[in-house]
Amino acid sequence: MMKKYLIYGILGLTALGCNSDKKSGAYDIAEQKSIATLSDTTVAEKIVKTADMKFRVKDVQRTKETLGSILKAEGGTIAEFNTHSVVRQNDKIKYSADSLLELISYRVEGLVVAKIPSEKLDDFTNQVAKMAVFIDDQSLKQDDLSLNYLSNQLKNKNKVEAVAQLNNSVSGKKVGVAERSLALKDDLVDNKVNNLLTDRNVRYSTITLNFYQDNTVKKMIVVNDELSDYRPDFFKRFWLSFENGWSVFKEFILILANLWALILVAVAGYFVFRHYKRKKLIA
């Protein structure tokens, strides 16, 4: 009798195991269908486009003005603009006694970073290409941020539920609950801001334009800053030197005049010395 009950028990456990496996398999299939449905309907396409161009133009300033007009017509804006000159060579040649001819070889370069509606990016790049004398480089990059966008949305939903559960918590640890709730809210804000930035970057593409013009030579008459060139000619300096020597001689005479007593004593001593020397020779 005991053996019969044991056999019935084993058969019952086996049947329960089969039923649980069937249910688990059913849950897996349902979860896969749910994920497939989510990926088909919820995942919106979020393509961020960025473009770069480097090209040569006839005039940098005029190109910048033309780009501004085109961007305004297309609904875009200039986010950054910069021009600068790169000096290749610089030389100064004597032009006259007090002036120099300065020669500068330089190249003007410009940079424009612009935002333009994504659907008009191709038309804008085509218009820019027509303005260029020569295109050095042109590139387009597309980043698919759809999954990141969806991830942020799902995380935001989870964080909202978690914050609600924490606020309804009766654990008694109010300080710890408040800190965790604040951290979740901060993460929620960060995710929302990231998605807003993604939406903006999807609507408006960023294009970076580097352009330059041919080397230019600039001629300018500038003041001669070499002080040695301002000295008088030889004869003028000779006469000035003569006058300066005469002034020095007069100053020397004045010095001797101030020392007349010493000179007188020296002369008297000299004659006394000669007198005694002569007497010695006679004796």
Steps between C-alpha positions, in 0.01 A plus 500: 500500500781741590671427170183593312474840677870565433454437128195735489703772676788478253260517204330805653830689548601419142173641369543819704853542365378469143226755562749748650735454203214568263406812694862621504527446127176687453633789708823510293304511176275773635801704613666467159177609330480797737859605421439457127185710521689765699783516249257525208270769638677689779856542373495825304783564257746751644771571241749777585687639199830691512694627199845651441638688201836660423531705182673795334316818405580829330416722797451380858295796625266494202457123539403546865234755404364272227487204739307711751243594236455140385464373857240764577301404191518131591393557861845437649729703726873562545613356834866605468702721267869580493754643253873539538806568285798268479819694411726305263780755447575850619773733370588870521688684225647849534277742311641837613703646785206489740270233350498132407303290253351209698403187303276242666401167346201352685194276468157577646312204649141483619294267717120474514312253720133503401172334594263420215177295472601141432277464196679795335855389575562347156373808316714726717818299441433507125472879509823527699678274250401739220661790688833319537793541266641169618366247754770348720277272705131426550341249737161405646440295816171347620458371857197288584397586858163325488585232756663749735188716476276201574725395788466841660122491460470157665739599779298815562183292536673268747641793697157663528358176641798462735460856631130436563580182691766676708263785584239248616756311705431464872844371590564786743837587342382833367851641436614201297174488305524872419858466377418203277192678368704813420767294319234329289339835418839641391558200274149548362577864417832405335330241280226743399757769414705250297191406303416866441853556368462195279170635362666835427799337330266285292305805381808718440822359356838647583736588215856627543642704212873576474584726208800706389615720214819512292813655646490880481789751496440823687717809432521778758720807549594507868723718715865400509562376852876450449643788706847481343352612168406834654866605560630806305727455196882485521580871453236604746632255757861614425412861568309400812802303616726803442269720700485237772885483508523878536254481788710231666817710455334802662389290790858377540626859513245577767620202702859626479385844608344347809833329579722808451643486854616143461652577163685800646643290785606232252680753277675661799610159629640416158716815486623449860596145416697612191675772702624260767600242241707758310678612823588144575659451163712819539618395843 
